[in-house]
Amino acid sequence: MKQKGITYHIFVSGRVQGVGFRSWVVSVARHFSIRGWVRNTEKYNCVEILAQSYSENDLMDFIATIKTEHPFARVENCEVNTISSPSLTGFKVVR
């Protein structure tokens, strides 16, 4: 059976909508070989991310980067939960 990896369900809140955050998260995810998706939530100040990797270190680096390195976003909170998920491919913005 193929290993699925570790999957995190992440909610990032703060100034994260209207600043190009989602497309930037896609590029960061691809840099760290993270699979999954990102989308805006109904709350204007929140973005939801599903991130999966075989490497917990890559996931931790991904989260650290999205929390601190976007030039216009201001992350005020980052809630991370480990969940069970089928194996994912690629990383994209979903609506």
Summary of the structure (lengths in Angstrom):
residues: 95
radius of gyration: 12.4
end to end distance: 31.1
largest distance: 42.3
contacts: 278
relative contact order: 0.35
helix: 25%
strand: 39%
